[in-house]
Amino acid sequence: MELYDVMRTTFAAREFTDEPLSDATLFTILDRARFAPSGGNRQGWRVIVVRERTTREALAALTAPAAKRYAAQVAAGDNPWNTIDPPSVDAATIEKTPTPVRLTEPVLKAAVVLVVCVDLKVVASTDQDLERVGVISGASVYPFVWNILLAARHEGFAGTITTLAVAEEPKLQALLGIPRHVAVAAVMPLGRPVKQLTKLKRKPVADFAVRDRWGGAPLTAR
């Protein structure tokens, strides 16, 4: 596929057919994805390929608590899990909120699940002393994660970047034998999508790109 076509049609897939994704095809996907950039070219990403049913069930269970919080905050009109605005729902409300099946089911029904990790010993976290949640470490792993989805799209497969289970990272580490200095960046279900979307809804460039400073004139094509 032409690059721009891949970029414009790679969507977050959560519904999959029963078609398997072979190790050979998965190897090809990862072989292409590995050319993503990372800080100092240290390539601190690691991938755990999960096919076992019992492990998938455990991953789905670890996704549930954060999924319930997400659903409760959406229902209350919050922007879920943001670190700036305090949530308007309490723990009791979250606990009685049903777990959204659409957020846990992909881990069970996808052909394979990738748990993508990053070694924090080899990333440059230049925002570590700022008084906010760190995001810079992601620059050394999420280009690789996105490359996986682009390569999967090229091969006719699809998936999504999920992070809800990461709220239970210590339990994830125990489940999969991940060292404490290795962070979980994404849990990615991959498979053949039930439907391939080709018209994605995104904001126009002028809505998010401005000239010279915050609040500057919108960037246009001319």
Order of alpha helices (4+ residues) and beta strands (2+ residues): alpha-alpha-beta-alpha-alpha-alpha-beta-alpha-beta-alpha-beta
